[in-house]
Amino acid sequence: METGKKLSIAAIALAAVVILALGAFLVFKGHKKKQDETAIVAGVGESTLLLREALGAQGAADAAARLDAHLSRIKAAERTPLADAAEDYVLGAREIARRRADATRLAPQAAASRQALLAHLAAGGQRNDAWFRHAGELKKRVENAHYELGVPLKTLDTLLDGMQDSRKRLGPLVGEKLLIGAEELGAARQRVHEELKRSATELERARQIPI
């Protein structure tokens, strides 16, 4: 009987330890979840500000790198509907910032290629085989420069359109005030369309220059 009592006491003690450990784990897990949610919501708000910077008139070349830091933090959080929706939103913001920076960098290169062609055509000198060969090369550079510019612009247009779905998914979880506005995305798309149209017009003009 004495042995049985000891075993019962040991079993009760073990059960108590397990219950306490489980309780502590649940408290810790709940605390971590709350911390994750707070960090995610803050990251979403900061990501929206960075996205606005990237889409602004001055741009922000480093916005993509700064958004990547927020994305890494969200990816490290426990998987929840909030974490998944926030990851989709911030990932979209990062890719938009990246393509916007690419287009901003490539636009002057396209303009420079056109100017180089015009300068060659306007320069005096004998129009021999070497002159015509170089003129042809400059025309190819114009084609390539405008093609390279068109790639990020077209991708940017698609990403901005897809961001509307990300907003709808995340909005009910964090509130619309933390997200970029639908009108802002629409205005950004309109600017991209204008850039694409302007690039196509400039390229066509270059193509029509007789050599």
Secondary structure, DSSP 8 states (H G I E B T S, - for coil): -HHHHHHHHHHHHHHHHHHHHHHHHHHHHHHHHHHHHHHHHHHHHHHHHHHHHHHSSS--TTHHHHHHHHHHHHHHS---HHHHHHHHHHHHHHHHHHHHHHHHHHHHHHHHHHHHHHHHHHS-S---HHHHHHHHHHHHHHHHHHHHHHHHHHHHHHHHHHHHHHHHHHHHHH-GGGS--HHHHHHHHHHHHHHHHHHHHHHHHHHHS--
